[in-house]
Amino acid sequence: MKNRKRLKQSTKTVFGVAILLLMSFNLSAQGIVEGGLFQHYYRMNQKKLEEMKELKRLAWSEYSKLVDVSKVKAEGKYLAAQKSKKKYDELTFTLGGRKLVTSGKVYFSKTKVERNGYYVPKIGGVSIVPNADIRYQGSGKLFASIDDTEGSIIKPSGNLYNEDGSVFYSEELDETGQYIYRTATKPNGDYDFMLYSPNGSQRDKADKFGTYSPNMVTLFMEYGNGGVFFLERPWAEQPYAWALVVDGEVEMTIPADISEKPQVDSLLNNLEVNMSYYPYPTYMLDEKEKKDAIWWPTMSGQMLSKDTANLNGYGIKFHTADSAFRGDHSYLEVGTFQNGKLHGMGYRVNITRLYNNQFSSRPKNETEDYDAFEARVEGAAGVFNNGELVDGRVLDIDNARKTYKNGNRWKHIPVEGFASIGNVPLSFKGSLYYGDMPYTDLPKDKPNIYVAEIQRIIKVLEIDTTRKALKVMGDYDDPVWLDENSGPLYWLYSVNSASTSFCPRTITRKKFKEINVKKSIPRNTTTVRKVNGAIVDYYYTTRKSDPIEYTVKETVLDGYETVTCPVCHGEGIVSVKALASQYKQLVFH
């Protein structure tokens, strides 16, 4: 099929950040795991899919979101001035922000509506039937081929192209005419989405697809946070090294030789993979519980290098065991091996997943995540000798699903009792360093201290001179004692200070004066005079203006004057009081 090659991604020689970056699954119409070593999982966004369907339709109504039908032009003129059902050498329109041009017939409806007392034409439905390629107006580059159009529809098998010539959107059908792959790609090669539908398009309508998720972060995070890489750094004194990576950061390295560099093709060809994927273990639930069914996925099976009992060099061992549900016990070893055991840089985890149906699968607050599953993690990461850890650290995580506020359950935290590294740098902006200070000189009203090893500011709860330590509250709701072994500690405080700055000795200001202003209120006086007549009497009315006059005082501008500055009183300098940030390093001897 013509678009399958787009699903392959170039690979590097680094290997083992996660077993899931190596394997391929049948994902039961939920997504696709991209081929190659570093795979990505893409879940569809339903709105995005609807937009792609709209892009392949060259027939629109006045309510179309992607096309303003009133601005479609034929031979440079709006359709209101043209005839329907006629061929035109140039039809221009804007589709989803793309300015496009083609030739062919255009069909449209035209009515008249009243606007500001005039009857003006209004364009309703528009349908374009091209007889040539659809191209970008400015560059003439191909958007869609005439061979891929049928009437006013771009066929499912037809690609849509970016202006740089790369494929923008492609669909792939099976032999029955149903969708298998749908792919949308940005000009830089990144995917907007990739959708896999082995059961055809029926599933598309039922599922609420999510968004693009790199490296399966939201499905299998507990497996993917550690691994072993082969690093190449030509500029370094030691150009080759094995690196232990935990949670995206290099935790330690050991020298390597270029001859140890893994070859990706041989690594992949040497894998035995038999994996299955389950959206959630609903078979564990009764009918009442199924309404809160777990949506966190599970896996079962194995993926390992061939002949693991005698494995030498770089490789991987992964398998699951079933207990309460499929794949609830997982075992992983990745790194360099000798006679089937980790020897050199390696990463090992044993994960036990426990189900507790008293919790739902949705996070309830900022400290607990997906409580229905608990994941007990035991393992080791570092340098091994004949299967035994000789340099590095032990992994002992009570629940890999528990995420403490701003926490990180995988990264090595140098101060016990804390779950995260902060983001406050040691060089405090705007603060001044004033040397050392005995920890006993700290004020007793719960001062703040800065813990350099974890880059965080923490409140001191107690000063214990017997322990020679400071009591603080850790991230696990338990007290932690900090002392001289906790790395550099600094007291952060503020002091009253004063700064001086230059000030003008004199200032120019406005001068005002009072004046009398005459004002009046209009008033009219009316008099009526009667004259007796022989037959009728006559009345004569006389009106006279008689305003009420009065005088008021008003303040008006009377020029400008130069006076002594009231701030510095003519001294030329001014002192300003403020709070200054300072810090001292605590000493415990």
Helices and strands as residue ranges (DSSP letters): G 4-7, G 19-21, E 32-33, E 41-42, H 46-55, E 59-60, G 69-71, E 73-74, E 77-78, G 79-81, E 86-95, E 98-115, E 118-130, E 134-136, E 142-144, G 146-148, E 149-150, E 153-154, E 160-161, E 167-173, E 179-185, E 191-196, H 202-206, E 212-213, G 214-216, E 226-232, E 240-246, E 249-255, G 258-260, H 264-269, E 271-278, G 282-284, G 289-292, E 298-305, G 308-310, E 313-321, E 329-338, E 341-355, E 373-385, E 388-397, E 432-438, G 439-441, E 448-451, E 456-459, E 462-464, E 469-473, E 479-482, G 484-486, E 489-502, E 506-521, E 524-531, E 538-545, E 548-564, E 573-587
